[in-house]
Amino acid sequence: MSVSACCLKGFEWEGTPSGRTAKLAKNDVYIAGDNPDVAIIIIHDLLGWTFPNLRLPADHYAREANATVYIPDFFGGEVLPLEPILKGEWEKLDIRGFVGRNDREIRDPEIFDCARVLRENYKKVGVGHQPPLVDCIMVGHPSLLIEWDIDEIAVPVQILAPEHDPMYTTELKRYTFNTLSRLGVPFDHQHYPGVEHGCLARGDSNKAGEREAMARGKNAAVSWFTQWLHQS
């Protein structure tokens, strides 16, 4: 069996998300799993909280990492059309206006509010993007990351980094590695050759290596969350 086929085996690429929707803090949220002790919060990208290829990995995390997984809506109910994003047709979208409506000053308080609710209700909390509210972090091709974010990391962190990423540059990758080494926190930095920013969310079968990268990323995240969220 080839490496690619092994990575893809068992992944529900064309499946239907099996979770439910509710509220977390004041945000709409997709929830998968029902572990009363362990929670994971996923912070979505431009594709939004309703994107099936984000909800399906959440279902996998819930089953394979034995956790309750939350994907809150951090875009205030706004959902961008998927096709232009997936095709890279950015000229069809008002990205500047969208980012302005959803910049960090607006959405960071919501993210922290959601994390606080989970911290109050679960023994262990992981985030797929803020200590000390959580027990571990997993970051996949981050956008709008600044050096301060890296300087403040105080819990184990996993970084899944595509080779081609104008948002998470070579310089920022180097700064991440050097800073985390100095801080002395456990970290796992994984390099994904030949793929680009967004690959771990899209899993586009028409782009060479993307589905394999998405499957590898899912397996890496499950292993990371299992390691740090299920230890006493």
C-alpha positions in Angstrom: 0.0 0.0 0.0 1.4 3.4 -0.9 2.0 6.1 1.7 -0.8 8.3 0.2 -3.4 5.5 0.2 -2.4 4.7 3.8 -2.9 8.3 4.9 -6.2 8.6 3.2 -7.7 5.3 4.4 -10.7 5.8 6.6 -11.0 9.6 6.1 -14.6 10.7 5.3 -13.8 13.1 2.5 -17.3 13.0 1.0 -19.2 12.3 4.3 -21.8 14.3 6.0 -20.8 16.0 9.3 -22.5 14.2 12.2 -22.3 16.8 14.9 -24.9 19.3 16.1 -25.3 23.1 16.4 -25.8 25.1 19.6 -24.5 28.2 21.4 -21.1 28.7 23.0 -20.9 31.9 25.0 -22.9 34.1 22.5 -21.7 32.4 19.4 -23.3 29.8 17.2 -21.2 26.6 17.3 -20.8 23.2 15.7 -20.2 20.5 18.3 -18.9 16.9 17.7 -18.5 14.3 20.4 -19.6 14.1 24.0 -16.6 13.7 26.3 -17.5 15.6 29.5 -13.9 16.1 30.5 -11.9 17.0 27.4 -12.7 19.8 24.9 -11.1 21.1 21.7 -12.0 24.5 20.2 -11.2 25.0 16.5 -10.7 28.5 15.2 -11.7 28.6 11.5 -10.3 30.4 8.6 -12.0 32.3 5.7 -13.9 29.2 4.7 -15.9 29.6 7.9 -17.5 27.4 10.6 -20.0 25.8 8.2 -17.4 24.5 5.7 -17.8 20.6 5.5 -14.1 20.0 5.2 -13.6 21.6 8.6 -16.5 19.9 10.3 -15.5 16.4 9.1 -12.0 16.7 10.7 -13.8 17.9 13.9 -15.8 14.7 13.8 -12.6 12.7 13.5 -11.0 14.6 16.4 -14.0 13.8 18.5 -13.8 10.1 17.8 -10.1 9.6 17.5 -8.9 12.0 20.3 -11.9 11.2 22.5 -13.0 14.8 22.9 -15.9 17.2 22.6 -15.0 19.5 19.7 -16.3 23.0 19.1 -16.2 25.1 16.0 -17.7 28.5 16.9 -18.8 31.1 14.3 -16.3 33.9 14.6 -17.6 35.8 11.6 -20.8 37.1 13.1 -23.0 35.0 10.9 -21.3 36.1 7.6 -20.3 33.3 5.3 -18.2 34.0 2.2 -19.0 32.1 -1.0 -16.8 29.0 -1.1 -16.2 28.7 -4.9 -14.1 31.9 -5.3 -12.0 31.0 -2.2 -11.4 27.4 -3.3 -10.4 28.6 -6.8 -8.3 31.5 -5.5 -10.5 34.1 -7.4 -9.9 36.8 -4.8 -11.0 39.6 -7.1 -14.6 38.3 -6.8 -14.5 38.9 -3.0 -14.4 42.0 -0.8 -11.6 40.6 1.3 -10.5 44.0 2.6 -14.0 44.8 3.9 -14.5 41.3 5.3 -11.2 41.4 7.2 -12.1 44.8 8.5 -15.4 43.5 9.8 -13.6 40.5 11.4 -10.3 41.9 12.6 -8.6 40.7 15.8 -9.8 43.6 17.9 -13.4 42.5 17.1 -13.1 38.8 17.2 -10.3 38.1 19.9 -12.7 38.9 22.8 -15.2 36.3 21.4 -12.5 33.7 21.1 -11.4 34.3 24.7 -15.0 34.2 25.9 -15.6 30.8 24.3 -12.3 29.5 25.7 -13.3 30.7 29.2 -16.6 28.9 29.0 -14.9 25.7 28.1 -12.2 26.2 30.7 -14.9 26.4 33.4 -16.6 23.2 32.2 -13.9 20.8 31.1 -10.8 19.4 32.9 -8.7 19.7 29.7 -9.0 22.2 26.8 -7.1 22.2 23.6 -7.3 24.9 20.9 -6.7 24.6 17.2 -5.0 28.1 17.3 -4.3 30.9 23.9 -2.8 30.1 27.1 -3.3 29.9 30.0 -6.9 29.2 29.3 -6.0 26.0 27.4 -3.7 23.0 28.0 -2.3 22.7 24.5 -2.4 24.4 21.0 -2.4 23.1 17.5 -1.9 25.7 14.7 -2.3 24.9 11.0 -1.0 27.5 8.5 -2.0 30.5 10.7 -3.1 33.9 9.3 -2.5 37.3 10.9 0.0 35.8 13.3 2.3 38.3 14.9 5.5 37.8 16.9 3.7 38.7 20.2 1.4 35.7 19.8 4.5 33.4 19.7 6.2 35.2 22.6 3.1 34.6 24.8 2.9 30.8 24.2 3.1 29.0 27.5 1.6 25.5 26.8 2.6 22.7 24.4 2.1 23.8 20.8 2.0 22.0 17.4 2.6 23.9 14.2 1.6 22.4 10.8 3.3 24.6 8.2 2.9 24.3 4.4 6.0 25.0 2.3 4.4 27.8 0.3 2.7 30.3 2.7 2.8 34.1 2.3 0.9 34.4 5.5 3.2 32.2 7.6 6.5 33.3 6.1 9.9 31.7 6.3 11.0 34.5 8.6 8.0 33.9 10.9 8.6 30.2 10.9 12.2 30.7 11.9 11.1 33.2 14.7 8.6 30.6 15.9 11.2 27.8 16.2 13.8 30.0 17.9 11.3 31.6 20.3 9.8 28.3 21.3 13.2 26.8 21.8 14.1 29.7 24.1 10.8 29.5 26.0 11.3 25.8 26.7 7.8 24.7 26.0 7.2 21.4 24.2 6.5 21.9 20.5 6.1 20.0 17.3 6.9 21.8 14.1 5.9 19.9 11.0 6.8 20.8 7.4 4.4 20.1 4.5 6.4 20.2 1.3 4.9 21.1 -2.0 1.6 22.5 -0.7 0.3 26.0 0.0 -1.5 28.0 2.6 -5.0 26.7 3.3 -4.2 23.1 2.2 -5.1 21.6 5.6 -8.6 23.1 5.5 -9.4 22.6 1.8 -8.1 19.1 1.1 -8.6 19.9 -2.6 -8.3 16.6 -4.6 -7.5 18.7 -7.7 -4.3 20.1 -6.2 -1.4 17.8 -6.0 -0.7 16.5 -2.5 -3.5 18.5 -0.7 -5.7 15.6 0.3 -2.7 13.7 1.6 -1.5 16.8 3.5 -5.0 17.2 5.0 -5.0 13.6 6.1 -1.5 13.9 7.5 -2.5 17.0 9.4 -5.6 15.4 10.8 -3.5 12.4 12.1 -0.9 14.7 13.5 -3.5 16.8 15.4 -5.3 13.7 16.7 -1.9 12.4 18.1 -1.1 15.8 19.6 -4.4 16.3 21.3 -4.4 12.7 22.6 -1.0 13.2 24.1 -1.6 16.4 25.9 -5.4 16.3 26.7 -5.5 12.8 28.1 -2.6 12.8 30.5 -3.3 13.2 34.2 
